[in-house]
Amino acid sequence: LNECPLGAAALAGTSFPIDREQTAKALRFERPTRNSLDSVSDRDFVLETLGAASIAATHLTRLAEEIVIWSTPGFDFVRLPDSFTTGSSIMP
């Protein structure tokens, strides 16, 4: 990970006319960084959070589906109070 971040700035790099390859060699780096956003910041934590939320939501929808099935007359394992159930949005 011997990469030179010089010339990397927020979002898209710098507008100064620098030769990033030359500055990396002059500062004894192997090469300049390929992605300027990764040089100065990261957004991986957002993806990790959204991934965890997506997995949790998937499990919750599966649990909700099971509760709906278990409350049908064919199974009758679960009885939900009327305060947790709703009618149709079209019919009363």
Summary of the structure (lengths in Angstrom):
residues: 92
radius of gyration: 27.5
end to end distance: 65.1
largest distance: 77.0
contacts: 178
relative contact order: 0.11
helix: 46%
strand: 4%
